[in-house]
Amino acid sequence: MSGRVSIVAVIVDTLLARVVAGTYRPGGALPAESSLAEDLQVSRLTVREAIKVLVARGVLRSRQGSGTYVVDPDRWTDLAGLLMLERARRDEREVGLALLEVRRMLEVGSAGLAAARRTPDQLEAMGRAIGDLRRAHQRDDVEAAARADLDFHGLVIHAAGNPLVVGTYAPLREELMRARLVTSAHPEVRSHAIEQHERILFALRAGSPDAAKAAMRAHMEQTSNDLLSRAPIAPAVPALPTPRDP
């Protein structure tokens, strides 16, 4: 089953990439399932399942008896699709800054809520996340450092006590991990993160919403500076694996 899910996911990404590249244009119809299956060297069932995924995500729409059509990107609400589109239009640094704008809107306010609602267990978990980040930094383990960094932020989001905020933030994690792997490769960036996280945690422990928001805002500003100085300017759209049914 996992192999089936995997190949469908590859086809989803392949079709999405073709839409972004303009192979299939907004308002235009996709080729017939049989043509796509032959082109992609997979079964028609795989193509059909992939199309259903993109229809559910709002990138495509099906018309009964007519075919499947590309939705105008201005009407997309699918995060993965929008990010792929942005990466085709803008460089990686600009995409990172756009993500950071979203983080500011979510995380500064969440830090204020967390200062009033956090539990002792949550504060302890945040402290452990900072410890994990510090140890990964000392080992120069970039992946572990990026993961610990995002774990800390996820804990702050959860401590805000609003499941709607958690649900809004959750889809960002994969993209934030991708961005953090780039910047966390630099030791000074990891040092900045450790220092800023400690200041945020201090404010959360003090139970001061204003101090917590100020600390998170300062962290976002530092992250912006790190991104501007360290993130690559060139687009970084990954190559897709060759889709084949097992």
VOPA-993909 format. One record per residue: residue in one letter; x, y, z of N, C-alpha, C in turn. Coordinates in steps of 0.05 Angstrom, whole numbers, padded with zeros to 5 digits, always signed. Layout:
N
AXYZXYZXYZ;...
***
This chain:
246
M+00016-00024+00000+00000+00000+00000+00017+00025+00000;S+00039+00025+00015+00056+00048+00017+00068+00055-00011;G+00075+00034-00026+00085+00039-00053+00065+00052-00071;R+00040+00043-00068+00018+00055-00084+00014+00085-00077;V+00014+00090-00051+00011+00118-00042+00035+00135-00053;S+00059+00123-00052+00082+00137-00060+00081+00145-00090;I+00073+00126-00107+00073+00132-00136+00051+00152-00142;V+00029+00151-00128+00008+00171-00133+00018+00199-00125;A+00033+00200-00103+00044+00226-00094+00064+00237-00115;V+00079+00219-00127+00098+00228-00148+00083+00239-00172;I+00061+00226-00179+00046+00235-00202+00032+00262-00195;V+00023+00264-00171+00011+00290-00162+00031+00313-00166;D+00055+00308-00156+00076+00329-00159+00084+00334-00188;T+00084+00313-00204+00091+00316-00232+00070+00333-00247;L+00045+00326-00242+00023+00341-00255+00023+00370-00245;L+00027+00374-00220+00028+00401-00208+00051+00417-00221;A+00074+00404-00224+00097+00418-00236+00091+00426-00264;R+00077+00409-00279+00070+00416-00306+00050+00439-00308;V+00032+00440-00289+00014+00463-00287+00029+00488-00282;V+00047+00487-00262+00063+00510-00255+00080+00519-00279;A+00091+00500-00294+00109+00507-00316+00093+00517-00341;G+00067+00514-00340+00051+00524-00362+00045+00503-00384;T+00054+00478-00378+00048+00456-00397+00018+00453-00400;Y+00004+00454-00377-00025+00454-00376-00033+00481-00366;R-00047+00497-00382-00052+00525-00376-00078+00529-00361;P-00080+00551-00345-00105+00557-00331-00129+00557-00349;G-00150+00543-00341-00174+00541-00358-00173+00520-00379;G-00149+00509-00384-00147+00489-00405-00151+00461-00393;A-00156+00442-00411-00162+00415-00403-00136+00399-00402;L-00135+00380-00383-00113+00361-00383-00117+00340-00405;P-00096+00328-00414-00099+00306-00434-00116+00283-00421;A-00126+00266-00438-00142+00243-00428-00125+00226-00410;E-00139+00212-00391-00125+00195-00372-00107+00175-00387;S-00117+00164-00409-00102+00143-00423-00076+00155-00434;S-00077+00180-00444-00053+00193-00455-00033+00200-00433;L-00044+00209-00410-00026+00215-00387-00013+00190-00377;A-00029+00168-00375-00018+00143-00365+00005+00133-00383;E+00001+00135-00409+00022+00127-00428+00047+00145-00426;D+00042+00171-00424+00063+00191-00422+00080+00187-00397;L+00066+00183-00374+00080+00180-00348+00088+00152-00342;Q+00080+00133-00359+00087+00105-00355+00077+00093-00329;V+00052+00100-00323+00038+00089-00300+00010+00080-00309;S-00005+00068-00291-00031+00059-00298-00051+00082-00298;R-00073+00077-00312-00095+00097-00312-00106+00101-00284;L-00107+00080-00268-00116+00082-00241-00099+00102-00225;T-00073+00100-00229-00054+00118-00214-00060+00147-00223;V-00062+00151-00249-00068+00178-00259-00094+00188-00247;R-00115+00171-00247-00141+00179-00237-00139+00187-00208;E-00125+00172-00192-00122+00178-00163-00107+00204-00159;A-00087+00209-00175-00071+00234-00173-00089+00258-00180;I-00105+00255-00201-00123+00277-00209-00143+00282-00186;K-00153+00261-00174-00172+00265-00152-00159+00282-00129;V-00134+00276-00124-00120+00291-00103-00118+00321-00110;L-00111+00327-00135-00108+00354-00143-00135+00368-00145;V-00156+00354-00151-00183+00365-00151-00191+00372-00123;A-00185+00354-00104-00191+00360-00076-00176+00383-00065;R-00152+00387-00076-00135+00410-00067-00141+00436-00082;G-00160+00435-00101-00169+00459-00114-00151+00468-00137;V-00132+00451-00145-00115+00459-00168-00128+00452-00194;L-00143+00430-00194-00158+00421-00218-00188+00420-00211;R-00204+00420-00232-00233+00415-00228-00243+00397-00250;S-00261+00379-00242-00272+00360-00262-00299+00369-00270;R-00305+00366-00296-00331+00371-00307-00342+00345-00318;Q-00365+00338-00307-00377+00312-00315-00380+00311-00345;G-00369+00290-00357-00372+00285-00386-00355+00304-00403;S-00339+00321-00390-00324+00340-00406-00293+00337-00403;G-00285+00331-00378-00256+00328-00373-00247+00342-00348;T-00221+00345-00345-00209+00357-00321-00194+00382-00330;Y-00199+00404-00316-00189+00430-00324-00172+00443-00302;V-00153+00459-00310-00135+00473-00291-00149+00498-00280;V-00150+00500-00254-00161+00523-00241-00141+00547-00242;D-00151+00570-00246-00134+00594-00247-00118+00596-00220;P-00092+00598-00221-00076+00599-00197-00084+00621-00177;D-00097+00643-00187-00106+00664-00169-00128+00654-00150;R-00139+00631-00156-00160+00620-00139-00150+00596-00123;W-00124+00590-00124-00114+00567-00109-00113+00574-00079;T-00118+00554-00063-00114+00556-00034-00096+00534-00024;D-00086+00518-00042-00068+00495-00034-00040+00505-00029;L-00030+00501-00005-00004+00512+00003+00019+00501-00015;A+00020+00475-00018+00041+00463-00034+00041+00473-00063;G+00017+00476-00074+00015+00486-00101+00024+00515-00103;L+00015+00531-00084+00023+00559-00084+00053+00563-00081;L+00065+00546-00064+00094+00548-00059+00110+00540-00084;M+00100+00519-00098+00114+00511-00122+00111+00533-00143;L+00088+00546-00144+00083+00568-00163+00102+00591-00156;E+00104+00597-00130+00121+00620-00122+00150+00614-00128;R+00159+00589-00125+00186+00582-00130+00193+00584-00160;A+00172+00581-00177+00177+00583-00205+00178+00613-00213;R+00167+00630-00197+00166+00659-00203+00187+00675-00189;R+00195+00666-00166+00212+00682-00149+00236+00665-00139;D+00257+00678-00129+00279+00662-00119+00274+00652-00091;E+00291+00634-00082+00287+00620-00057+00287+00640-00033;R+00302+00661-00035+00303+00681-00014+00276+00695-00011;E+00265+00703-00034+00239+00716-00034+00217+00698-00023;V+00218+00673-00030+00198+00654-00020+00201+00651+00010;G+00226+00650+00020+00231+00648+00048+00220+00672+00063;L+00224+00696+00052+00214+00720+00065+00183+00721+00065;A+00171+00710+00044+00141+00709+00044+00131+00690+00066;L+00145+00667+00069+00138+00649+00091+00141+00662+00118;L+00162+00678+00120+00168+00691+00146+00146+00711+00152;E+00135+00724+00132+00112+00742+00138+00089+00727+00150;V+00084+00703+00140+00062+00686+00151+00069+00678+00180;R+00094+00671+00184+00103+00664+00211+00099+00687+00231;R+00106+00711+00222+00103+00734+00240+00074+00737+00249;M+00056+00734+00229+00028+00738+00236+00017+00717+00255;L+00027+00692+00252+00018+00670+00269+00033+00669+00296;E+00059+00672+00295+00075+00665+00318+00078+00688+00339;V+00077+00712+00330+00079+00734+00349+00054+00734+00367;G+00031+00732+00354+00006+00731+00370+00004+00706+00387;S+00014+00684+00376+00013+00659+00391+00031+00660+00416;A+00053+00673+00413+00071+00676+00436+00057+00691+00459;G+00042+00712+00452+00027+00727+00472+00006+00709+00486;L-00008+00694+00470-00028+00675+00482-00014+00654+00499;A+00008+00644+00489+00022+00623+00504+00032+00632+00531;A+00040+00658+00533+00049+00669+00558+00028+00667+00579;A+00003+00670+00571-00020+00669+00590-00031+00641+00595;R-00025+00622+00576-00038+00596+00577-00019+00573+00581;R+00007+00577+00578+00026+00555+00579+00024+00540+00605;T+00031+00514+00604+00031+00497+00628+00060+00492+00635;P+00065+00483+00660+00092+00476+00668+00104+00454+00650;D+00088+00435+00642+00098+00414+00624+00107+00425+00597;Q+00091+00444+00587+00098+00456+00561+00124+00472+00563;L+00127+00487+00585+00152+00502+00589+00176+00483+00591;E+00172+00461+00605+00194+00441+00607+00201+00430+00580;A+00180+00424+00563+00185+00413+00536+00200+00434+00519;M+00193+00459+00522+00207+00480+00507+00237+00481+00515;G+00242+00479+00541+00269+00478+00551+00285+00455+00539;R+00272+00432+00537+00285+00408+00526+00291+00413+00496;A+00272+00426+00482+00277+00431+00454+00301+00450+00450;I+00304+00469+00467+00327+00487+00466+00353+00471+00471;G+00351+00452+00491+00374+00435+00497+00381+00418+00473;D+00361+00407+00460+00366+00391+00436+00379+00408+00414;L+00370+00432+00411+00382+00450+00391+00411+00456+00398;R+00416+00461+00423+00444+00467+00432+00463+00443+00426;R+00453+00419+00433+00470+00396+00429+00474+00390+00399;A+00453+00394+00383+00456+00390+00354+00476+00411+00342;H+00474+00435+00353+00493+00456+00344+00522+00449+00350;Q+00526+00438+00374+00553+00430+00382+00564+00407+00365;R+00546+00389+00356+00554+00367+00338+00555+00375+00309;D+00546+00399+00303+00544+00409+00275+00525+00391+00260;D+00504+00382+00273+00483+00365+00261+00461+00383+00251;V+00462+00390+00225+00444+00410+00214+00415+00401+00215;E+00410+00376+00207+00383+00366+00207+00370+00365+00235;A+00386+00355+00254+00376+00354+00281+00371+00382+00292;A+00388+00401+00285+00385+00428+00294+00359+00441+00283;A+00355+00437+00257+00331+00447+00244+00306+00435+00257;R+00307+00409+00262+00284+00396+00274+00278+00406+00302;A+00299+00410+00318+00295+00420+00346+00285+00449+00345;D+00295+00464+00326+00286+00492+00323+00256+00493+00318;L+00247+00477+00299+00218+00476+00293+00202+00464+00315;D+00213+00445+00330+00199+00433+00353+00193+00455+00373;F+00212+00472+00378+00208+00494+00397+00184+00512+00388;H+00184+00519+00363+00163+00537+00353+00136+00522+00353;G+00136+00496+00347+00111+00481+00348+00100+00480+00377;L+00118+00478+00396+00109+00478+00424+00097+00504+00432;V+00108+00526+00423+00096+00553+00429+00069+00555+00416;I+00066+00546+00391+00040+00547+00378+00019+00531+00393;H+00027+00507+00402+00008+00490+00418+00001+00503+00445;A+00021+00516+00457+00017+00528+00483-00003+00552+00481;A-00007+00563+00457-00026+00584+00453-00054+00575+00459;G-00059+00548+00458-00084+00537+00466-00107+00541+00447;N-00101+00546+00422-00122+00549+00402-00118+00529+00379;P-00135+00509+00378-00131+00488+00357-00133+00498+00329;L-00146+00521+00324-00148+00532+00298-00121+00543+00289;V-00106+00554+00308-00079+00564+00302-00061+00540+00296;V-00063+00519+00312-00047+00495+00307-00053+00484+00279;G-00078+00483+00272-00085+00472+00246-00076+00490+00223;T-00074+00516+00227-00065+00534+00207-00034+00532+00204;Y-00021+00528+00226+00009+00527+00226+00020+00500+00215;A+00006+00479+00221+00016+00452+00216+00025+00448+00187;P+00010+00457+00166+00019+00452+00139+00045+00466+00131;L+00053+00486+00147+00077+00501+00141+00102+00486+00149;R+00100+00466+00167+00124+00454+00178+00144+00443+00157;E+00133+00428+00138+00151+00417+00118+00167+00438+00103;E+00153+00460+00096+00167+00482+00082+00186+00496+00100;L+00179+00500+00125+00197+00513+00144+00222+00496+00149;M+00218+00470+00149+00241+00452+00152+00260+00455+00129;R+00249+00456+00105+00265+00460+00081+00281+00486+00083;A+00268+00507+00091+00282+00533+00093+00303+00533+00116;R+00296+00519+00138+00314+00519+00161+00339+00502+00155;L+00336+00482+00139+00360+00466+00132+00381+00483+00117;V+00371+00503+00102+00390+00520+00088+00404+00538+00107;T+00389+00553+00124+00402+00572+00142+00416+00559+00165;S+00406+00536+00175+00419+00523+00198+00445+00511+00191;A+00452+00510+00166+00479+00500+00158+00501+00519+00168;H+00493+00543+00176+00513+00563+00185+00512+00564+00216;P+00535+00559+00229+00536+00558+00258+00526+00584+00271;E+00532+00607+00259+00523+00632+00272+00493+00635+00272;V+00480+00623+00252+00450+00624+00251+00439+00607+00273;R+00451+00584+00278+00442+00566+00300+00446+00580+00327;S+00468+00594+00329+00474+00609+00354+00452+00630+00359;H+00445+00644+00338+00424+00664+00340+00398+00651+00349;A+00391+00628+00338+00366+00615+00345+00366+00607+00374;I+00388+00596+00384+00390+00588+00412+00385+00612+00430;E+00399+00634+00425+00396+00658+00441+00368+00669+00440;Q+00356+00670+00417+00329+00681+00414+00308+00662+00427;H+00312+00636+00424+00293+00618+00437+00294+00620+00467;E+00318+00624+00478+00320+00627+00507+00306+00652+00517;R+00307+00673+00501+00293+00698+00509+00263+00695+00508;I+00254+00681+00487+00225+00675+00486+00216+00659+00509;L+00231+00638+00515+00224+00621+00538+00224+00636+00564;F+00243+00654+00568+00244+00670+00592+00218+00687+00595;A+00210+00699+00573+00185+00715+00573+00161+00697+00579;L+00160+00673+00567+00138+00655+00572+00137+00646+00601;R+00160+00640+00612+00161+00632+00640+00151+00655+00659;A+00158+00680+00650+00149+00703+00666+00119+00708+00664;G+00107+00696+00644+00078+00699+00640+00070+00727+00629;S+00089+00739+00615+00083+00766+00604+00077+00765+00574;P+00052+00769+00567+00045+00768+00538+00060+00789+00522;D+00063+00813+00533+00077+00834+00518+00106+00827+00513;A+00119+00817+00534+00147+00809+00532+00150+00786+00513;A+00132+00767+00514+00133+00743+00497+00130+00752+00467;K+00111+00769+00462+00108+00778+00434+00132+00794+00425;A+00143+00811+00442+00167+00826+00435+00190+00808+00429;A+00193+00787+00445+00215+00768+00441+00212+00753+00415;M+00187+00744+00409+00183+00730+00385+00186+00748+00361;R+00177+00773+00363+00180+00792+00341+00210+00796+00335;A+00226+00799+00356+00255+00802+00353+00267+00778+00340;H+00258+00754+00347+00267+00730+00334+00261+00729+00305;M+00237+00737+00297+00229+00738+00269+00247+00757+00254;E+00253+00780+00267+00271+00800+00254+00299+00788+00249;Q+00309+00774+00270+00335+00761+00267+00335+00740+00245;T+00313+00725+00245+00311+00704+00224+00310+00717+00196;S+00297+00739+00194+00296+00753+00168+00324+00762+00160;N+00339+00773+00179+00367+00781+00173+00384+00757+00165;D+00380+00734+00179+00396+00710+00173+00388+00700+00144;L+00363+00702+00138+00354+00693+00112+00365+00710+00090;L+00365+00736+00094+00375+00755+00074+00405+00751+00069;S+00419+00743+00090+00448+00741+00087+00457+00713+00080;R+00440+00693+00083+00449+00665+00079+00434+00649+00058;A+00409+00656+00053+00393+00640+00035+00402+00645+00006;P+00402+00624-00011+00410+00627-00039+00390+00645-00054;I+00400+00660-00073+00384+00677-00090+00371+00661-00113;A+00386+00642-00123+00376+00626-00146+00352+00609-00138;P+00333+00605-00157+00311+00587-00151+00321+00560-00144;A+00305+00546-00127+00313+00519-00118+00290+00500-00121;V+00281+00496-00145+00259+00477-00150+00271+00449-00153;P+00264+00430-00135+00276+00404-00137+00267+00388-00161;A+00285+00371-00171+00278+00353-00193+00259+00332-00182;L+00240+00325-00198+00220+00304-00189+00230+00277-00198;P+00225+00256-00181+00233+00229-00189+00217+00220-00213;T+00228+00201-00228+00215+00190-00251+00192+00172-00242;P+00167+00179-00250+00144+00163-00241+00141+00137-00256;R+00140+00115-00241+00134+00089-00253+00119+00073-00233;D+00098+00059-00243+00084+00040-00225+00102+00016-00219;P+00100+00005-00195+00116-00018-00189+00108-00042-00206;
***
